[in-house]
């Protein structure tokens, strides 16, 4: 019998969290496992008040490498001494074939994984020097995720799925509940709050996933092939919505994709090849042809 068929959940109980653990990706699993003790303000807010240099650079990779050992003990360099700076409010598209390291890059930026060498700074915080616990807390407060496969919990309603990141942070206030409903109306699903994921189309599910990524007001959105599980027309609708919301809320987004349809929303286009990140300057029109 499927695990979820054995669960009878219709309210906010501890099962709310445990369902989440058993279904959603390791990104949020690590959040739950963390001990939610107090932490320095510079980590919890993502701001380093002692360093005001490069104030508009929100992400900086300095000499970052990621190396995996193959079964034959040989080294596979997924990223090789990468340097990149990303400004606040930018939308960055990262292109590359399957296996080129796009997902690895997103995992490093989120602190899910750590580089073999080099440093990653977010809001002037060196996340590579943080403990696993503090990286988890930092990620919980500063980063939102949009996945290819939606990762909605089937036994929770649209509204309950949307409120998951806030539930992880503690009791949900009336104000946060109102904001959640406002976001649902903004994405055109205000009348579907009590629906379940299997009652939604793929595009509608991805819209809920997008809303969930921004509900806790992170400064950075990481998107991994967000249109990869959608047909062409629905994918375009989701991309246009994503573009509009990210711009409106002045977020920074890094999207990994191999789809040309998303190129038009990019402020900058990067490509991953042979472990190196190359910026494709003045080539948006050429790629779109």
Secondary structure by P-SEA (a helix, b strand, c coil): cccccccccccccaaaaaaaaacccaaaaaaaacccccccccccccccccccccccccbbbcbbbbbbbccccccccccccccccccccbbbbbbbcccccaaaaaaaaaccccccbbbbbccccccccccaaaaaaaaaccbbbbcccccccccccaaaaaaaaaaaaccccaaaaaaaaaaaaaaccccccccccccccaaaaaaaaaaaaccccccbbbbccccccccaaaaaaaaaaaaaaaaaabbbbbbbcccccccccccbbbbbcccbbbbbccccccccc
